[in-house]
Amino acid sequence: MKNWIRKPAGWAGGFDVESKKKRIAELEAAMGDAGFWANRAQADASIKELGELNDMVSRYDAVVTGIEELQHAFSEDKFYEIKRAFRAFELQELFRGKYDRRPAVISVFPGAGGDDAEDWARMLFQMFERYAGRQEWKTRTLDDSPNHRVLEIKGDYAYGYLKGEMGVHRLVRISPFSAQKLRHTSFALVEVVPDLPQEDASKIQIPEGDLKTEFSRAGGPGGQNVNKVETAVRIVHIPTGLVVASRAERSQAQNRERALTLLKARLVQLMEENHVEALSALRTKVKPEWGNQIRSYVLNPYQMVKDHRTEVETSRVEDVLNGNLDAFIEAEVEGLKK
C-alpha cells in the first residue's frame, strides 16, 4: 500500500494541471477587464469554465496534500480515503462529453413477460436508486408506473457515470410468480439522459402537433391535491414514438414542463445517434432497442452478474442489486480512454 503514496512524478503532467492553472490565470485576468460583461453569454461561459477548472485543481491538490500527510503519518483509513478521492478524480478526468457533469434521468421499461418483467424493472430502478445513495447523490422519483419508472439523480458527473448503463439488462431466476417454481428470463430496457440546462432546452422547439399529451391523477404521497386533480403528465412524441412522463411535481403545468425537458434531452441524444442536425429529420418511428443485452444477472442455477461489453463479472449478485455498481461503471468509464 505504501508504494502507492509515493506520488509518481508524472501525475501533474498526466492530468495537465499546469495547463489548467495557466488557463485559470487567463480567465481571472479577463474577468478584471472592463469589457468582460459586454458579451453576457461569453462571460457566463467563462465563469462556468473557471469554476470547473478551480474544482479540478483543488481536488487534485487535496489528493497531493493527503499523500504528503500519509508519508509523515500513515493511517490505513486515511489511505483508502485518499485512494478513493484519487480514483474519483482520475475517472472524472475522462468525462469529456458536453453533458457529462450534469444530473441524470434514468428510465426503466419492462420487456414482455408480465409480472416477472415488471418486477425486474422495479429491481433495476431500486438498484440505481441505491447506487446514487452510495454516491451521496440526491434522487427523486418522477414516475413509478409499472410500465415506465423514471428516476432523477442529482450529483456532479451523475450523467457521466451512468450513461453507460443505457441498454438491455437481462435477469435469470426462479420466478416468484410461478407456482411450479420455473426458471424465467426477464428483460428490461434502461435509458439514461442528461438533465438539460435550461438554455439548451429552450433552443429546441417541438411543434405542438407532434405531441400527444395525456393527464392522470398522480396518486401516492403528496397530499390530497395530487389524488383529486389530474397532475400527472405523459407525453408521446408522435414522429418518433418516444414516451416521457412526470408525476413528481405538484401541478400539471410543472409536470408538463419537466416531461418536455426529458423529451428534449432524449431527442438531442437521438439526433446525435442518428447524425442529424435538425429535429425535423427524425420522422421515422424509433422503437426501444431490444437487441443484445449489455449485462446479465443470473440468480439461478448459479450466482453471476456479467457485463458483456467489458467482461467484468462477479458472483456477488446481491451486492450489485444493492447498488454496488462500481466495478462495472469504472470499467465502462475506463473504456473512454480507448
Buried (B, 14 or more C-beta within 10 A) or exposed (E): EEEEBEBEEEBBEEBEBEEBBEBBEEBEEBEEEEEBEEEEEEBEEBEEEBEEBBEBBEBBEBBBEBBEBBEEEEEEEBBEEBBEBBEBBBBBBBBEBEBBBBBBBBBBBBBEBEBBBBBBBBBBBBBBBBBBBEBEBEBBBBBBBEEBBBBBBBBBBBBBBBBBBBBBBBBBBEBEEEEEEEEBBBBBBBBBBBBBEEEBBEEBEBEEEBBEEEBEEBEEEBEEEBEEBEBBBBBBBBBBEBBBBBBBBBEBEBBBBBBBBBBBBBBBBBBEEEEEEEBEEBEEEBEBEEEEBBBBBBBEEEEBBBBBBBEBBBEEBEBBBBBBBBBBBBBBBEEBEE
